[in-house]
Amino acid sequence: MASEEAAASVMNYYASGRPYLHHQPIYIKYSNHKELETDNLPNQASDQAELQALNIMSSGRQAVRRVRVPETGLPPGQACVLRIIIDNLTYPITLEALYQIFSKFGDVLRIITFCRNNYFQALIQYSDPMHAYYAKMCLHGRSVYSGCCTLYVDFSKLVSLKIRYNNSKSRDFTRNDLPSGDDMEPLMAAASGTQNVIIPAYAGAAGFLPPMGFSQGSLPSLSSAPGACGSVAVMSSPYGEMHIPDVTDAPGSPVLLVRNLNPEAITPQRLFNLFGMYGDVHRVKIMFRKKGTALVQMADATQARLAVSYLNRQRVYGRVLRAAISKYQVVQLPREGQEDSNLTKDYTNSTLHRFKKLGTRNIKNIFPPSAVLQLSNIPPSVTVDHLKNLLTNMKLTVKAFRFFPNDSTMILTQLGSVEEGVHALIELHNYDLGENHHLRVSFSKPII
């Protein structure tokens, strides 16, 4: 602060109540230092550039052209194209999400996404080198979601990007006349820096969907919280693209309050199977005196909001389920001997978590509740008739079956309704098929 009096004013102001940022408490106390020394000139220039960039974001894009670029960090001549590597890709990042983030710093002309060396990467071309510079200064090392999807941003050796197709993997925002084309493998020269390379769209990053229409005016704002880009809300899709609902006023709690359950049918394991489709369930507690209500603790608040967006108002065991973010931060385990101990289960170390493994493909195949299910991990001895009988014995209507091409261990099946699909997933996920094979059940696209 400018003076001890100013520091004392801050301390006095917050003495009556602790400040919070993104629902996290901030602790403030006096330091032992009398003064801060900032003699690290390169870092100081970088910090100053970032402060300027944040000011530019709040005052509008046109101010970018009027701000002097520091002498360090900007390559001479060619600086319009950025290369982005996304580490710890826990949740899928779409081309639209990248546009939302990077367009905050200037006019984005073209984007190409691809995978290389097991990393999801992107090339983004701005209309002006200064736009690219400030995007790099502000976004390098930050995370799209809390604790994951970290952006590593650097300048590319490419002069410009040439795009043949406008689809989910590549987009030229200056040309609406380009065809959608077929998804194909990218040229490896994309990441190595070949000049003016033409890169077809990449098909290997499963789970990214066809282009979705959006308008620039409707894009959600990007949080400028230190160390993170904030949660980017991706537009919803009928085929289950990752959708973080707009619940910014809700507490950042990983615990869900689930109401209007069928007390005659619901169990902790069944709730684990259902909510485990949208995140890793750590604990489940069914209320002892109100068995139609439960608390479900997910691995983090983002997974909790995702589960709410897909499962709230979903019909389960004849009742319309109600799910919302709870005020609790954790589900307490009962003491030994309590009469409700069988209603609370701890699944923290469960081997059935779908998303715990780093880089799992499950995160790229999240779909809303559907009448179409994907059945996998099927041993060779189990026939289609055996699986059909398994479903019909549960009084479910089997409308269609289809094997995956070149994979006899996976089958798509279409049931009579979405409610039947939910029922089958709850009951049959991890069902023992013998030969050390447990059936894996997931929601799939609503069409076979």
Kinemage of the C-alpha trace (Angstrom):
@kinemage 1
@onewidth
@group {chain A} dominant
@subgroup {mainchain}
@vectorlist {calphas} color= white
{ca met a 1} P 0.000 0.000 0.000
{ca ala a 2} L 1.054 3.643 -0.313
{ca ser a 3} L 1.302 4.120 3.451
{ca glu a 4} L 0.845 2.393 6.797
{ca glu a 5} L -2.393 4.337 7.229
{ca ala a 6} L -3.741 2.893 3.990
{ca ala a 7} L -2.795 -0.625 5.089
{ca ala a 8} L -4.470 -0.030 8.454
{ca ser a 9} L -7.624 1.130 6.650
{ca val a 10} L -7.757 -2.147 4.740
{ca met a 11} L -7.343 -4.162 7.936
{ca asn a 12} L -10.019 -2.144 9.731
{ca tyr a 13} L -12.437 -2.400 6.844
{ca tyr a 14} L -12.318 -6.204 6.806
{ca ala a 15} L -12.146 -6.608 10.584
{ca ser a 16} L -15.934 -6.886 10.776
{ca gly a 17} L -16.268 -9.526 8.080
{ca arg a 18} L -13.984 -11.771 6.060
{ca pro a 19} L -13.938 -11.127 2.299
{ca tyr a 20} L -14.703 -13.903 -0.188
{ca leu a 21} L -13.620 -14.349 -3.807
{ca his a 22} L -15.355 -17.037 -5.889
{ca his a 23} L -16.815 -18.366 -2.623
{ca gln a 24} L -13.335 -18.858 -1.112
{ca pro a 25} L -12.350 -16.956 2.060
{ca ile a 26} L -9.438 -14.493 1.862
{ca tyr a 27} L -7.205 -14.077 4.922
{ca ile a 28} L -5.407 -10.746 5.310
{ca lys a 29} L -2.720 -9.891 7.853
{ca tyr a 30} L 0.265 -7.604 8.199
{ca ser a 31} L 3.545 -8.710 6.609
{ca asn a 32} L 6.993 -8.544 8.190
{ca his a 33} L 8.250 -6.706 5.108
{ca lys a 34} L 8.444 -2.939 5.231
{ca glu a 35} L 8.744 -2.598 1.467
{ca leu a 36} L 8.526 -4.730 -1.657
{ca glu a 37} L 11.481 -4.684 -4.012
{ca thr a 38} L 10.727 -5.235 -7.707
{ca asp a 39} L 14.175 -5.285 -9.216
{ca asn a 40} L 13.430 -8.202 -11.551
{ca leu a 41} L 12.965 -6.108 -14.668
{ca pro a 42} L 11.832 -8.848 -17.125
{ca asn a 43} L 9.168 -10.068 -14.714
{ca gln a 44} L 8.209 -6.497 -13.910
{ca ala a 45} L 7.680 -5.734 -17.595
{ca ser a 46} L 5.598 -8.889 -17.940
{ca asp a 47} L 3.440 -7.974 -14.942
{ca gln a 48} L 2.984 -4.442 -16.258
{ca ala a 49} L 1.921 -5.786 -19.642
{ca glu a 50} L -0.630 -8.050 -18.004
{ca leu a 51} L -2.047 -5.150 -15.998
{ca gln a 52} L -2.318 -3.116 -19.184
{ca ala a 53} L -4.050 -6.009 -20.929
{ca leu a 54} L -6.600 -6.363 -18.127
{ca asn a 55} L -7.307 -2.640 -18.336
{ca ile a 56} L -7.758 -3.010 -22.078
{ca met a 57} L -10.278 -5.817 -21.583
{ca ser a 58} L -12.420 -3.558 -19.396
{ca ser a 59} L -12.203 -0.507 -21.646
{ca gly a 60} L -12.787 -2.227 -24.994
{ca arg a 61} L -10.795 -3.829 -27.770
{ca gln a 62} L -10.146 -0.658 -29.717
{ca ala a 63} L -7.802 0.559 -26.981
{ca val a 64} L -5.365 -2.235 -27.867
{ca arg a 65} L -3.952 -0.275 -30.758
{ca arg a 66} L -3.181 2.726 -28.561
{ca val a 67} L -1.124 0.870 -25.926
{ca arg a 68} L 2.626 0.662 -26.322
{ca val a 69} L 3.904 -2.921 -26.387
{ca pro a 70} L 6.847 -3.590 -24.051
{ca glu a 71} L 10.123 -4.310 -25.764
{ca thr a 72} L 10.348 -7.843 -24.345
{ca gly a 73} L 8.291 -10.821 -25.389
{ca leu a 74} L 7.016 -9.783 -28.814
{ca pro a 75} L 8.685 -11.513 -31.789
{ca pro a 76} L 9.551 -9.120 -34.625
{ca gly a 77} L 7.228 -9.107 -37.599
{ca gln a 78} L 5.252 -12.310 -37.205
{ca ala a 79} L 3.129 -12.457 -34.067
{ca cys a 80} L -0.473 -12.965 -35.141
{ca val a 81} L -0.615 -16.736 -34.627
{ca leu a 82} L -0.590 -18.350 -31.185
{ca arg a 83} L -0.030 -22.009 -30.393
{ca ile a 84} L -1.977 -23.287 -27.372
{ca ile a 85} L -1.333 -26.566 -25.557
{ca ile a 86} L -3.984 -27.632 -23.036
{ca asp a 87} L -2.680 -29.715 -20.144
{ca asn a 88} L -4.762 -31.784 -17.702
{ca leu a 89} L -7.708 -31.942 -20.093
{ca thr a 90} L -10.258 -33.121 -17.534
{ca tyr a 91} L -13.170 -31.585 -19.430
{ca pro a 92} L -13.420 -31.217 -23.203
{ca ile a 93} L -12.542 -27.811 -24.655
{ca thr a 94} L -14.372 -27.046 -27.882
{ca leu a 95} L -13.423 -24.665 -30.655
{ca glu a 96} L -16.320 -22.441 -29.559
{ca ala a 97} L -14.962 -22.299 -26.014
{ca leu a 98} L -11.532 -21.276 -27.315
{ca tyr a 99} L -13.160 -18.533 -29.358
{ca gln a 100} L -15.004 -17.255 -26.298
{ca ile a 101} L -11.771 -17.055 -24.298
{ca phe a 102} L -9.372 -15.635 -26.864
{ca ser a 103} L -11.765 -13.196 -28.567
{ca lys a 104} L -11.722 -11.163 -25.337
{ca phe a 105} L -8.295 -9.857 -26.385
{ca gly a 106} L -8.963 -8.971 -30.009
{ca asp a 107} L -10.366 -10.099 -33.327
{ca val a 108} L -9.874 -13.844 -33.824
{ca leu a 109} L -9.699 -14.661 -37.528
{ca arg a 110} L -9.037 -18.414 -37.605
{ca ile a 111} L -8.775 -21.377 -35.243
{ca ile a 112} L -7.473 -24.898 -35.838
{ca thr a 113} L -7.599 -27.634 -33.180
{ca phe a 114} L -5.687 -30.911 -33.270
{ca cys a 115} L -3.967 -33.477 -31.056
{ca arg a 116} L -0.241 -34.146 -30.969
{ca asn a 117} L 1.908 -36.047 -28.470
{ca asn a 118} L -1.271 -36.901 -26.530
{ca tyr a 119} L -2.039 -33.204 -25.961
{ca phe a 120} L -5.020 -31.275 -27.259
{ca gln a 121} L -3.651 -28.210 -29.042
{ca ala a 122} L -4.872 -25.248 -31.042
{ca leu a 123} L -3.564 -22.590 -33.423
{ca ile a 124} L -5.292 -19.205 -33.195
{ca gln a 125} L -4.742 -16.323 -35.593
{ca tyr a 126} L -5.520 -12.735 -34.596
{ca ser a 127} L -5.970 -9.776 -36.904
{ca asp a 128} L -3.272 -7.786 -35.087
{ca pro a 129} L 0.030 -8.827 -33.431
{ca met a 130} L -0.781 -6.799 -30.311
{ca his a 131} L -4.007 -8.761 -29.817
{ca ala a 132} L -2.004 -11.973 -29.831
{ca tyr a 133} L 0.612 -10.491 -27.513
{ca tyr a 134} L -1.844 -9.477 -24.798
{ca ala a 135} L -3.706 -12.786 -25.058
{ca lys a 136} L -0.423 -14.589 -24.475
{ca met a 137} L 0.523 -12.368 -21.536
{ca cys a 138} L -2.837 -12.796 -19.798
{ca leu a 139} L -3.714 -16.423 -20.539
{ca his a 140} L -0.421 -18.313 -20.367
{ca gly a 141} L -0.465 -20.663 -17.374
{ca arg a 142} L -4.100 -20.068 -16.490
{ca ser a 143} L -6.850 -22.675 -16.240
{ca val a 144} L -10.171 -22.742 -18.050
{ca tyr a 145} L -11.763 -24.697 -15.202
{ca ser a 146} L -10.620 -24.661 -11.604
{ca gly a 147} L -7.588 -26.927 -11.272
{ca cys a 148} L -7.641 -28.342 -14.799
{ca cys a 149} L -7.502 -27.540 -18.525
{ca thr a 150} L -4.408 -25.352 -18.118
{ca leu a 151} L -3.443 -23.177 -21.093
{ca tyr a 152} L 0.162 -22.954 -22.238
{ca val a 153} L 0.343 -20.153 -24.804
{ca asp a 154} L 3.259 -19.248 -27.048
{ca phe a 155} L 3.831 -17.665 -30.441
{ca ser a 156} L 3.706 -19.969 -33.445
{ca lys a 157} L 6.223 -19.865 -36.283
{ca leu a 158} L 3.334 -19.739 -38.730
{ca val a 159} L 2.725 -16.508 -40.617
{ca ser a 160} L -0.974 -17.262 -41.086
{ca leu a 161} L -3.452 -20.128 -41.132
{ca lys a 162} L -5.200 -21.386 -44.247
{ca ile a 163} L -8.351 -23.376 -43.592
{ca arg a 164} L -10.295 -25.524 -46.030
{ca tyr a 165} L -13.282 -26.454 -43.850
{ca asn a 166} L -15.486 -24.757 -41.277
{ca asn a 167} L -16.353 -27.477 -38.796
{ca ser a 168} L -15.816 -28.468 -35.174
{ca lys a 169} L -12.026 -28.737 -35.591
{ca ser a 170} L -11.228 -25.714 -37.778
{ca arg a 171} L -12.920 -22.401 -38.446
{ca asp a 172} L -12.244 -19.369 -40.611
{ca phe a 173} L -14.367 -16.581 -39.146
{ca thr a 174} L -13.725 -14.384 -42.194
{ca arg a 175} L -15.318 -16.892 -44.595
{ca asn a 176} L -18.793 -18.337 -44.184
{ca asp a 177} L -18.701 -19.989 -47.593
{ca leu a 178} L -16.315 -22.817 -46.672
{ca pro a 179} L -17.743 -26.356 -46.682
{ca ser a 180} L -17.918 -28.426 -43.524
{ca gly a 181} L -15.885 -31.254 -45.094
{ca asp a 182} L -15.050 -34.557 -43.451
{ca asp a 183} L -12.961 -34.786 -40.289
{ca met a 184} L -9.477 -35.972 -41.220
{ca glu a 185} L -6.089 -36.272 -39.559
{ca pro a 186} L -4.094 -33.026 -39.397
{ca leu a 187} L -0.733 -32.586 -41.001
{ca met a 188} L 1.936 -32.903 -38.348
{ca ala a 189} L 3.560 -29.805 -39.789
{ca ala a 190} L 0.889 -27.803 -37.992
{ca ala a 191} L 2.642 -27.995 -34.670
{ca ser a 192} L 6.192 -27.997 -36.003
{ca gly a 193} L 5.912 -24.571 -37.588
{ca thr a 194} L 5.761 -25.023 -41.374
{ca gln a 195} L 4.813 -21.721 -42.981
{ca asn a 196} L 1.342 -21.232 -44.443
{ca val a 197} L 0.397 -24.864 -43.966
{ca ile a 198} L -3.111 -25.978 -44.872
{ca ile a 199} L -4.437 -28.180 -42.086
{ca pro a 200} L -7.493 -30.398 -42.466
{ca ala a 201} L -9.663 -30.935 -39.416
{ca tyr a 202} L -8.632 -33.469 -36.798
{ca ala a 203} L -10.823 -36.485 -36.082
{ca gly a 204} L -8.908 -38.063 -33.249
{ca ala a 205} L -10.196 -35.850 -30.419
{ca ala a 206} L -13.363 -37.816 -29.824
{ca gly a 207} L -16.280 -36.116 -28.189
{ca phe a 208} L -16.140 -32.782 -30.013
{ca leu a 209} L -19.326 -32.143 -31.850
{ca pro a 210} L -20.391 -30.539 -35.126
{ca pro a 211} L -20.343 -26.738 -35.207
{ca met a 212} L -22.997 -25.098 -33.047
{ca gly a 213} L -24.487 -21.759 -33.978
{ca phe a 214} L -23.689 -18.851 -31.670
{ca ser a 215} L -23.594 -15.093 -31.800
{ca gln a 216} L -20.779 -12.977 -30.504
{ca gly a 217} L -23.152 -10.902 -28.402
{ca ser a 218} L -24.399 -13.948 -26.499
{ca leu a 219} L -21.001 -15.222 -25.430
{ca pro a 220} L -20.589 -15.390 -21.646
{ca ser a 221} L -18.005 -13.167 -20.010
{ca leu a 222} L -14.567 -14.431 -19.030
{ca ser a 223} L -13.604 -14.167 -15.395
{ca ser a 224} L -10.395 -12.280 -14.714
{ca ala a 225} L -9.694 -14.013 -11.416
{ca pro a 226} L -5.960 -14.381 -10.753
{ca gly a 227} L -4.647 -17.764 -11.796
{ca ala a 228} L -7.705 -18.870 -13.699
{ca cys a 229} L -9.741 -17.915 -16.694
{ca gly a 230} L -12.912 -18.809 -14.873
{ca ser a 231} L -15.503 -21.373 -15.904
{ca val a 232} L -16.399 -21.010 -19.554
{ca ala a 233} L -20.038 -21.875 -20.224
{ca val a 234} L -20.207 -23.914 -23.410
{ca met a 235} L -23.461 -23.744 -25.355
{ca ser a 236} L -25.762 -26.701 -24.911
{ca ser a 237} L -26.137 -29.398 -27.543
{ca pro a 238} L -28.787 -32.074 -28.137
{ca tyr a 239} L -26.005 -34.643 -28.196
{ca gly a 240} L -24.613 -33.936 -24.777
{ca glu a 241} L -21.722 -31.527 -25.274
{ca met a 242} L -20.273 -30.529 -21.911
{ca his a 243} L -22.565 -27.800 -20.571
{ca ile a 244} L -21.839 -25.830 -17.433
{ca pro a 245} L -25.101 -24.089 -16.516
{ca asp a 246} L -25.242 -20.451 -15.495
{ca val a 247} L -25.300 -20.872 -11.729
{ca thr a 248} L -22.713 -18.285 -10.804
{ca asp a 249} L -24.777 -17.228 -7.780
{ca ala a 250} L -24.794 -20.759 -6.357
{ca pro a 251} L -22.192 -21.727 -3.763
{ca gly a 252} L -19.171 -23.534 -5.081
{ca ser a 253} L -20.197 -26.720 -3.330
{ca pro a 254} L -19.619 -30.257 -4.622
{ca val a 255} L -22.624 -31.534 -2.634
{ca leu a 256} L -26.038 -31.949 -4.268
{ca leu a 257} L -29.413 -31.942 -2.577
{ca val a 258} L -31.553 -34.529 -4.362
{ca arg a 259} L -35.284 -34.563 -3.600
{ca asn a 260} L -38.492 -36.329 -4.638
{ca leu a 261} L -36.854 -39.746 -4.822
{ca asn a 262} L -38.823 -42.972 -4.650
{ca pro a 263} L -38.040 -44.192 -1.094
{ca glu a 264} L -39.091 -47.738 -1.971
{ca ala a 265} L -36.555 -48.057 -4.776
{ca ile a 266} L -33.657 -45.715 -4.119
{ca thr a 267} L -30.382 -46.864 -2.517
{ca pro a 268} L -26.931 -45.247 -2.190
{ca gln a 269} L -25.562 -47.600 -4.850
{ca arg a 270} L -28.278 -46.668 -7.326
{ca leu a 271} L -27.621 -42.967 -6.797
{ca phe a 272} L -23.911 -43.659 -7.200
{ca asn a 273} L -24.530 -45.317 -10.576
{ca leu a 274} L -26.821 -42.530 -11.800
{ca phe a 275} L -24.835 -39.471 -10.721
{ca gly a 276} L -21.572 -41.249 -11.524
{ca met a 277} L -22.432 -40.753 -15.189
{ca tyr a 278} L -21.562 -37.051 -14.799
{ca gly a 279} L -18.724 -37.107 -12.287
{ca asp a 280} L -17.005 -39.137 -9.596
{ca val a 281} L -19.356 -39.645 -6.655
{ca his a 282} L -17.482 -39.623 -3.338
{ca arg a 283} L -20.312 -39.998 -0.838
{ca val a 284} L -24.068 -40.604 -0.775
{ca lys a 285} L -26.363 -40.049 2.184
{ca ile a 286} L -30.086 -40.876 2.199
{ca met a 287} L -31.921 -38.979 4.945
{ca phe a 288} L -33.049 -41.306 7.729
{ca arg a 289} L -36.310 -39.502 8.502
{ca lys a 290} L -36.985 -38.415 4.931
{ca lys a 291} L -35.891 -41.208 2.644
{ca gly a 292} L -37.088 -39.411 -0.457
{ca thr a 293} L -34.228 -36.931 0.007
{ca ala a 294} L -30.484 -37.521 -0.325
{ca leu a 295} L -27.147 -35.724 -0.392
{ca val a 296} L -24.701 -36.673 -3.151
{ca gln a 297} L -21.110 -35.458 -2.895
{ca met a 298} L -19.268 -35.174 -6.215
{ca ala a 299} L -15.505 -34.801 -6.682
{ca asp a 300} L -15.795 -31.033 -7.249
{ca ala a 301} L -18.291 -28.225 -7.740
{ca thr a 302} L -18.029 -28.325 -11.540
{ca gln a 303} L -19.097 -31.975 -11.637
{ca ala a 304} L -21.939 -31.144 -9.252
{ca arg a 305} L -23.256 -28.395 -11.538
{ca leu a 306} L -22.901 -30.696 -14.537
{ca ala a 307} L -24.979 -33.392 -12.809
{ca val a 308} L -27.659 -30.826 -11.933
{ca ser a 309} L -27.852 -29.612 -15.534
{ca tyr a 310} L -28.528 -33.134 -16.836
{ca leu a 311} L -30.464 -34.864 -14.050
{ca asn a 312} L -32.695 -32.176 -12.562
{ca arg a 313} L -36.332 -32.945 -13.506
{ca gln a 314} L -35.365 -36.355 -14.863
{ca arg a 315} L -37.935 -39.090 -14.198
{ca val a 316} L -36.452 -41.858 -12.015
{ca tyr a 317} L -38.409 -44.812 -10.620
{ca gly a 318} L -41.719 -43.132 -11.405
{ca arg a 319} L -40.904 -39.761 -9.831
{ca val a 320} L -39.518 -36.497 -11.195
{ca leu a 321} L -36.145 -36.050 -9.508
{ca arg a 322} L -35.183 -32.589 -8.191
{ca ala a 323} L -31.458 -31.807 -7.925
{ca ala a 324} L -29.806 -28.586 -6.749
{ca ile a 325} L -26.522 -27.371 -5.295
{ca ser a 326} L -26.506 -27.880 -1.521
{ca lys a 327} L -25.297 -25.457 1.159
{ca tyr a 328} L -23.061 -28.215 2.559
{ca gln a 329} L -19.431 -28.603 1.521
{ca val a 330} L -19.089 -32.254 2.546
{ca val a 331} L -21.298 -35.231 3.437
{ca gln a 332} L -20.504 -36.336 6.981
{ca leu a 333} L -20.073 -40.055 7.606
{ca pro a 334} L -22.113 -41.554 10.466
{ca arg a 335} L -20.519 -42.909 13.604
{ca glu a 336} L -20.373 -46.668 14.031
{ca gly a 337} L -23.535 -48.123 15.459
{ca gln a 338} L -25.857 -45.364 14.275
{ca glu a 339} L -29.137 -46.728 12.961
{ca asp a 340} L -28.812 -44.866 9.663
{ca ser a 341} L -25.288 -46.097 8.899
{ca asn a 342} L -26.512 -48.264 6.002
{ca leu a 343} L -28.016 -45.168 4.338
{ca thr a 344} L -24.638 -43.420 4.001
{ca lys a 345} L -21.881 -44.816 1.794
{ca asp a 346} L -18.339 -43.634 1.112
{ca tyr a 347} L -17.240 -44.203 -2.497
{ca thr a 348} L -14.100 -42.037 -2.407
{ca asn a 349} L -11.800 -44.935 -3.273
{ca ser a 350} L -14.232 -46.771 -5.535
{ca thr a 351} L -12.779 -48.496 -8.586
{ca leu a 352} L -15.957 -47.638 -10.543
{ca his a 353} L -15.235 -43.928 -10.956
{ca arg a 354} L -15.500 -43.028 -14.625
{ca phe a 355} L -13.352 -39.863 -14.619
{ca lys a 356} L -10.637 -40.403 -12.027
{ca lys a 357} L -8.077 -41.689 -14.519
{ca leu a 358} L -6.127 -38.860 -16.163
{ca gly a 359} L -6.963 -38.443 -19.834
{ca thr a 360} L -9.918 -40.841 -19.742
{ca arg a 361} L -12.084 -40.916 -22.852
{ca asn a 362} L -15.216 -41.006 -20.679
{ca ile a 363} L -15.104 -37.245 -20.197
{ca lys a 364} L -15.440 -36.830 -23.961
{ca asn a 365} L -18.526 -39.018 -24.133
{ca ile a 366} L -20.925 -37.367 -21.698
{ca phe a 367} L -24.516 -37.385 -22.951
{ca pro a 368} L -27.878 -36.494 -21.419
{ca pro a 369} L -30.182 -39.294 -20.206
{ca ser a 370} L -31.306 -41.189 -23.270
{ca ala a 371} L -33.250 -44.236 -24.385
{ca val a 372} L -30.099 -45.312 -26.241
{ca leu a 373} L -27.414 -47.001 -24.139
{ca gln a 374} L -23.884 -48.100 -24.839
{ca leu a 375} L -23.066 -51.493 -23.321
{ca ser a 376} L -19.378 -52.371 -23.169
{ca asn a 377} L -16.882 -54.789 -21.609
{ca ile a 378} L -18.912 -57.719 -22.923
{ca pro a 379} L -17.091 -61.091 -22.897
{ca pro a 380} L -17.143 -63.232 -26.077
{ca ser a 381} L -19.351 -65.879 -24.452
{ca val a 382} L -22.236 -63.456 -23.884
{ca thr a 383} L -24.612 -63.339 -26.850
{ca val a 384} L -27.059 -60.672 -27.989
{ca asp a 385} L -29.942 -62.884 -26.886
{ca his a 386} L -28.456 -63.071 -23.397
{ca leu a 387} L -28.301 -59.267 -23.192
{ca lys a 388} L -31.815 -58.904 -24.597
{ca asn a 389} L -33.140 -61.316 -21.992
{ca leu a 390} L -31.339 -59.353 -19.305
{ca leu a 391} L -33.240 -56.227 -20.351
{ca thr a 392} L -36.626 -57.828 -21.021
{ca asn a 393} L -36.545 -59.559 -17.620
{ca met a 394} L -36.463 -56.042 -16.147
{ca lys a 395} L -39.671 -55.328 -18.122
{ca leu a 396} L -37.852 -52.975 -20.471
{ca thr a 397} L -38.765 -52.585 -24.147
{ca val a 398} L -35.861 -53.420 -26.470
{ca lys a 399} L -36.343 -51.674 -29.814
{ca ala a 400} L -32.925 -52.126 -31.430
{ca phe a 401} L -29.443 -53.615 -31.017
{ca arg a 402} L -26.305 -52.738 -32.940
{ca phe a 403} L -22.721 -53.898 -32.541
{ca phe a 404} L -19.907 -51.384 -32.857
{ca pro a 405} L -17.920 -51.868 -36.086
{ca asn a 406} L -14.882 -54.078 -35.503
{ca asp a 407} L -15.590 -54.331 -31.761
{ca ser a 408} L -17.666 -57.220 -30.459
{ca thr a 409} L -17.309 -56.047 -26.850
{ca met a 410} L -19.526 -52.963 -27.356
{ca ile a 411} L -23.207 -52.743 -28.276
{ca leu a 412} L -25.746 -49.949 -28.711
{ca thr a 413} L -29.294 -50.688 -27.622
{ca gln a 414} L -32.414 -48.568 -27.852
{ca leu a 415} L -35.079 -48.940 -25.171
{ca gly a 416} L -38.687 -47.779 -25.092
{ca ser a 417} L -38.153 -44.439 -23.325
{ca val a 418} L -35.615 -42.218 -21.604
{ca glu a 419} L -36.934 -43.357 -18.224
{ca glu a 420} L -36.265 -46.971 -19.219
{ca gly a 421} L -32.735 -45.983 -20.241
{ca val a 422} L -32.158 -44.394 -16.831
{ca his a 423} L -33.546 -47.476 -15.106
{ca ala a 424} L -31.294 -49.823 -17.105
{ca leu a 425} L -28.171 -47.751 -16.400
{ca ile a 426} L -28.871 -47.666 -12.679
{ca glu a 427} L -29.539 -51.387 -12.424
{ca leu a 428} L -27.027 -52.844 -14.873
{ca his a 429} L -23.886 -50.735 -14.599
{ca asn a 430} L -21.177 -53.010 -13.157
{ca tyr a 431} L -23.430 -56.079 -13.579
{ca asp a 432} L -21.351 -59.271 -13.369
{ca leu a 433} L -21.348 -61.048 -16.753
{ca gly a 434} L -18.825 -63.694 -15.678
{ca glu a 435} L -15.275 -64.315 -16.887
{ca asn a 436} L -14.170 -61.362 -14.751
{ca his a 437} L -16.215 -58.982 -16.926
{ca his a 438} L -18.517 -56.384 -15.406
{ca leu a 439} L -20.942 -54.643 -17.745
{ca arg a 440} L -20.323 -50.943 -18.320
{ca val a 441} L -23.414 -48.917 -19.181
{ca ser a 442} L -23.455 -45.324 -20.481
{ca phe a 443} L -25.941 -42.992 -22.098
{ca ser a 444} L -25.341 -42.529 -25.807
{ca lys a 445} L -26.563 -40.316 -28.635
{ca pro a 446} L -30.352 -40.519 -28.917
{ca ile a 447} L -30.274 -42.186 -32.349
{ca ile a 448} L -28.972 -45.579 -33.455
